Amino acid sequence: MRAARRVIAALVLLLGTLTACGYGSRGADGDGTPAAAHGRKLSADAVRIGYFPNLTHATALVGVRKGLIQQALGGTQVKTATFNAGPSEIEALNAGSIDIGFIGPSPAVNGYTRAGGRNLRIISGAASGGVSLVVNPRRIRSLNDVRGKRIATPQLGNTQDVAFLNWIADQGWKVDAQSGKGDVSVVRVDNKVTPDAYGAGSVDGAWVPEPTASKLVAEGAKVLLDEADLWPGKKFVITNIIVSQSFLTGHPDVVEAVLRGTVRTNRWIREHPAEAGRVANAALGDLTGKALPAAVLTHAWSRIGFTDDPLAATLRVQADRVARVGLLDHPRPAGIYDLGPLDRVLSGQGLPRVSDAGLGTP
């Protein structure tokens, strides 16, 4: 069965390579919310929240599963949808299929710029770190050995894809961003498929978030580079919270309630790291059909930090990278943040305000 899965993975990988210029398919509906709505209803009957089945989205995984976000919303119901990568989530936000999303910085900047700054706002941070370049140690023993190899990223234009393309450029190597062809073959592969593609030998490594990176380590891969080591202070935004501007304008009370729930969730995760990891893993099991082995969870969980701070200065750098690698000519992140709702939540809990690095709403 394992050999058959790997053959199928190789075929899926080939098909994915042929269609890599697209921005991906829409996400499938999630498993709903385990918590029922109780109490006074806010200005909307429901709020639709999108996120990924990744540990870097554990604020959503834990906040939904424990009911912390639902509790903050009272009688307004949480509904969920899951996605493989950011570009497909942006499609859903633009189409009105979700109201709020957990997402990486590059798709947020891409989506905001392509819509002329009219579709979304970043309203909070969620996570930092949790991204690695993991490789087959028999084929790649040093960073220089990455040249000429096949390396997977989750989706064209997603945050890890841009980070890897930027790192390639730092090495002085050339790759066409759209096709992924060049001195390194960048292969866009769904995170769910990547471990089997690696096991089948279809890729030599991957630049991926957790828990995919740790799944590959369990398959015998080696962490060649932790992306955090490339950033000052080893902090960079990996997950933000965004909202459609129409929902923010029409339902500011719901947006602020969601943020009360996410701030409470992040605090609970930091105060109960071991239990939080188990809760996140149980949520992954529900969403993917299989929870992570204990060793994979432990390795992955230790590599992620959870923060309400959007680390906006690092998004500014990441926006510049989108242009540098050739995926967007002139990213325009000015005005992408509206941290007013978050600041009100933080002030209400005696916590300091966070910075938008000059990229806030006028």
C-alpha positions in Angstrom: 0.0 0.0 0.0 2.8 2.4 0.8 4.5 1.7 -2.5 1.2 2.3 -4.3 0.7 5.6 -2.5 4.1 6.8 -3.5 3.5 5.9 -7.2 0.2 7.8 -7.0 2.0 10.7 -5.3 4.6 10.8 -8.2 1.7 11.0 -10.7 0.0 13.8 -8.8 3.3 15.6 -8.6 3.7 15.4 -12.4 0.3 16.8 -12.9 0.9 19.5 -10.4 4.1 20.5 -12.2 2.2 20.8 -15.5 -0.4 23.1 -13.8 1.9 25.0 -11.5 1.3 28.4 -13.2 -2.2 28.5 -11.7 -3.0 29.9 -8.2 -4.6 26.7 -7.0 -8.1 25.4 -6.3 -10.6 26.7 -3.8 -10.4 25.3 -0.4 -12.9 22.6 0.8 -15.3 23.2 3.6 -13.9 22.5 7.0 -15.5 20.3 9.7 -17.6 23.1 11.1 -17.1 24.2 14.7 -17.3 21.9 17.8 -18.7 24.7 19.9 -22.3 25.9 19.8 -23.2 29.6 19.7 -24.7 30.8 23.0 -25.7 34.2 24.2 -26.3 37.5 22.5 -25.9 37.6 18.8 -23.7 40.3 17.4 -24.4 42.2 14.1 -23.9 39.0 12.0 -25.6 35.6 12.3 -22.3 33.9 11.5 -18.6 34.6 10.7 -16.8 32.4 8.1 -13.2 31.8 9.0 -10.6 30.2 6.8 -7.3 28.6 7.8 -4.9 25.8 6.9 -4.4 22.4 8.5 -0.9 23.5 9.5 0.5 23.9 12.9 1.5 27.4 11.9 -2.3 28.1 12.0 -2.6 26.6 15.5 -4.3 29.8 16.7 -7.3 28.9 14.5 -7.0 25.1 15.2 -6.9 25.6 19.0 -9.3 28.5 19.1 -12.0 26.8 17.1 -11.6 23.4 18.8 -11.6 24.7 22.3 -14.4 27.1 21.6 -12.4 30.1 22.6 -13.3 32.1 19.5 -16.9 31.0 19.7 -17.1 32.0 23.3 -16.0 35.5 22.4 -18.7 35.7 19.7 -21.6 34.7 21.9 -24.6 34.0 19.7 -22.8 34.7 16.4 -21.8 31.3 14.9 -18.3 30.4 13.8 -18.2 28.5 10.5 -14.9 27.3 9.0 -13.2 26.4 5.8 -9.7 25.0 5.2 -7.2 25.6 2.4 -3.8 24.3 1.3 -2.1 27.6 0.7 -2.7 31.4 0.7 -3.5 32.2 -2.9 -6.6 29.9 -2.9 -7.7 31.4 0.4 -7.4 34.9 -1.1 -9.7 33.7 -4.0 -12.3 32.6 -1.4 -12.1 35.9 0.5 -12.5 37.9 -2.8 -15.4 35.7 -3.8 -17.1 36.3 -0.4 -16.9 32.7 0.6 -15.0 33.6 3.8 -15.0 36.7 5.9 -11.8 36.3 8.0 -8.7 34.2 7.2 -5.4 33.1 8.7 -2.8 33.5 6.0 0.9 34.1 5.2 2.2 37.5 4.3 3.0 37.0 0.6 -0.5 36.1 -0.5 -1.9 38.9 1.6 0.3 41.4 -0.1 -0.4 39.9 -3.5 -4.1 39.9 -3.0 -4.2 43.4 -1.6 -2.1 44.8 -4.4 -3.9 43.1 -7.2 -7.2 44.4 -5.8 -5.9 47.9 -5.6 -6.0 47.9 -1.8 -9.8 47.4 -1.8 -10.4 43.8 -0.7 -8.7 43.1 2.7 -6.9 44.4 5.7 -4.5 42.6 8.1 -5.9 42.9 11.6 -3.5 40.8 13.7 -0.6 38.5 13.8 -0.9 34.9 14.8 2.4 33.0 14.4 6.1 33.4 13.7 8.6 30.8 12.4 7.9 27.2 11.7 9.4 27.0 8.2 12.4 24.9 7.1 14.3 23.7 4.1 14.4 20.0 4.6 16.3 17.7 2.2 17.3 14.2 1.4 20.7 13.9 3.1 21.9 11.3 0.5 21.4 13.8 -2.3 22.0 17.2 -0.6 24.7 17.5 2.0 25.2 21.3 1.9 23.4 24.4 0.8 25.4 24.5 -2.4 24.1 21.0 -3.3 20.6 22.4 -3.6 21.5 23.7 -7.1 20.2 21.3 -9.8 17.8 19.6 -7.4 14.0 19.4 -7.3 12.6 21.3 -4.2 8.9 21.4 -3.3 7.0 24.5 -2.1 3.2 24.4 -1.3 1.9 26.6 -4.1 2.9 29.2 -6.6 3.0 32.6 -4.9 2.5 31.4 -1.4 4.8 32.6 1.5 7.2 29.6 1.4 7.4 29.7 -2.4 8.4 33.4 -2.3 10.9 32.8 0.5 12.5 30.0 -1.4 12.7 31.9 -4.6 14.3 34.8 -2.7 16.8 32.5 -1.1 17.7 31.1 -4.6 18.3 34.7 -5.8 20.5 35.3 -2.8 22.7 32.4 -4.0 23.1 34.0 -7.4 21.1 31.3 -9.1 18.4 31.9 -11.7 14.8 30.4 -11.7 11.8 31.4 -13.7 9.2 32.2 -11.0 6.2 31.1 -13.0 7.4 27.8 -14.3 9.8 27.0 -11.5 12.5 26.0 -14.0 16.1 27.0 -13.7 19.2 26.4 -11.6 16.8 24.8 -9.1 13.6 23.1 -10.1 10.9 24.6 -7.9 8.0 22.1 -7.8 4.6 23.3 -6.4 3.1 20.4 -4.4 0.1 20.3 -2.0 1.4 19.9 1.5 -0.7 16.7 1.9 1.2 15.1 -1.0 4.7 16.3 -0.2 5.7 13.5 2.2 4.7 10.8 -0.3 6.4 12.7 -3.2 9.6 12.9 -1.1 9.3 9.2 -0.2 8.9 8.3 -3.9 12.0 10.3 -4.8 10.0 12.8 -6.9 11.5 15.7 -5.0 14.9 16.0 -3.2 13.6 18.3 -0.5 11.0 21.0 0.4 10.8 24.5 1.8 7.6 24.0 3.8 5.8 25.0 7.0 5.1 22.8 10.0 4.0 20.0 10.3 5.0 19.1 6.8 8.7 19.8 7.5 8.7 17.5 10.5 6.8 14.8 8.6 9.7 14.8 6.1 12.2 14.6 9.0 10.3 11.5 10.1 10.8 10.1 6.6 14.6 10.5 7.0 15.0 14.1 5.7 17.3 16.5 7.3 16.7 20.2 8.3 19.2 22.0 6.2 18.0 25.5 7.0 15.6 27.0 9.5 14.2 30.1 7.9 14.2 31.8 11.3 18.0 31.9 11.1 17.7 34.3 8.1 15.8 36.9 10.1 17.0 39.4 12.7 16.0 38.2 16.2 14.9 34.9 14.5 11.3 36.3 14.2 9.3 36.8 11.1 5.6 36.7 10.4 4.4 33.4 9.0 0.6 33.7 9.8 -1.5 36.9 9.9 -5.2 37.3 10.4 -7.0 39.2 7.5 -10.5 40.3 7.0 -12.5 41.4 4.0 -12.9 45.2 4.1 -16.7 44.9 3.5 -17.0 42.6 6.5 -14.8 44.9 8.6 -17.0 47.9 7.7 -20.3 46.1 8.1 -19.5 44.1 11.3 -16.8 45.7 13.3 -18.2 44.2 16.5 -17.8 40.7 15.1 -14.2 41.4 14.0 -13.3 42.7 17.4 -14.9 39.6 19.1 -12.9 37.3 16.9 -9.8 39.1 17.9 -10.7 38.8 21.6 -10.9 35.1 20.9 -7.6 34.8 19.1 -5.7 36.9 21.7 -7.1 34.7 24.4 -6.2 31.6 22.4 -2.6 32.7 21.9 -2.2 33.4 25.5 -3.6 30.0 26.4 -1.2 28.4 23.9 1.8 30.1 25.5 0.7 29.3 29.0 -0.1 25.6 28.2 2.3 24.7 25.4 2.2 20.9 25.8 -1.6 20.7 26.1 -2.0 23.2 23.3 0.1 21.0 21.0 -2.2 18.1 21.7 -5.3 20.1 21.1 -3.9 21.4 17.8 -2.9 17.8 16.8 -6.4 16.6 17.6 -7.8 19.3 15.3 -5.4 18.2 12.6 -6.6 14.7 13.0 -10.2 15.8 12.4 -9.3 17.9 9.4 -6.9 15.5 7.7 -8.1 12.1 8.9 -4.8 11.4 10.7 -3.2 13.0 13.7 0.6 13.5 13.9 2.8 10.9 15.6 4.1 12.2 18.9 7.7 12.6 17.7 6.6 14.6 14.7 4.4 16.9 16.9 7.1 17.5 19.4 9.7 18.4 16.7 7.3 20.7 14.9 5.7 22.4 17.9 9.0 23.6 19.3 9.8 25.5 16.1 6.7 27.9 16.1 6.0 31.0 18.2 2.5 32.4 18.7 2.1 36.1 18.9 -0.6 38.8 18.3 2.0 41.1 17.0 1.8 41.1 13.2 5.6 41.8 13.0 4.8 44.3 10.3 8.4 45.3 9.6 9.0 41.7 8.4 6.0 41.9 6.1 7.5 45.0 4.5 10.6 42.9 3.7 8.5 40.1 2.3 6.5 42.4 0.1 9.8 43.6 -1.5 10.7 40.0 -2.1 7.5 39.3 -4.1 8.7 41.9 -6.6 12.3 40.8 -6.5 11.4 37.2 -7.5 9.2 38.4 -10.3 5.7 37.5 -9.1 4.5 41.1 -8.8 5.9 44.2 -10.4 5.0 46.8 -7.8 3.7 45.5 -4.5 1.9 48.2 -2.6 1.4 47.2 1.0 0.8 50.8 2.3 -2.6 50.8 4.1 -2.8 47.0 4.4 -3.0 47.1 8.2 -5.9 48.1 10.3 -4.8 47.3 13.9 -7.4 49.5 15.6 -9.6 46.6 16.6 -6.6 44.6 17.9 -5.3 47.6 19.8 -8.7 48.0 21.5 -8.6 44.3 22.5 -5.0 44.5 23.8 -5.7 47.8 25.7 -8.7 46.2 27.4 -6.4 43.5 28.7 -3.7 45.9 29.8 -1.4 44.8 27.0 0.8 47.2 24.8 -0.2 48.3 21.3 1.6 46.7 18.3 3.2 48.5 15.4 2.0 48.6 11.8 5.5 49.7 10.6 4.0 52.7 8.8 1.7 50.4 6.7 -1.5 51.2 8.5 -4.7 52.7 7.1 -4.5 56.4 6.4 
